[in-house]
Amino acid sequence: MEVILKDDVKGLGYKNDIVTVKPGYGRNYLLPQGLAVLADKTNKKIVAENVRQAAHKAEKVKADAQSVADKIGDVVLDIPAKVGESGKIFGRVTTLQLTDALKAKGIEVDRKRVSFDSEPSVVGSYTATVDLHREVKHKLNFNVVAE
């Protein structure tokens, strides 16, 4: 089943992409949630026209995303966590903690756009990926430290 995404869907694609999904996923999740429309001839023409008209806006959005990536640069964040004697973390380090630490440095990033490369489980250095735009992804280094 071919659908046109109306919004970014993690692991599937970005807005205005035409993707092939299993019929049940499209019918039972994407279409009712308003995340996609059927990719028929009419909808494809509408999306092509919208993309053509929004091309200059897309460059501005990409430039904004690149400026945020440049602001993040080589910043290394320290994330405090409760740890045991062996250095193992109690609870979890979340993307919300990373975005709050970035916000404290004056950088606004939506927590849904941050994902861990490897799940933090002990004190140490880790990396996360910040997906700012379909063409702008930035690696964010952070250290988990004991409180």
Secondary structure, 3 states (H helix, E strand, C coil): CEEEECCCECCCECCCCEEECCHHHHHHHHHHHCCEEECCHHHHHHHHHHHHHCHHHHHHHHHHHHHHHHHHCCCEEEEEECECCCCEECCCCCHHHHHHHHHHCCCCCCHHHEEECCCCCECEEEEEEEEEECCEEEEEEEEEEEC
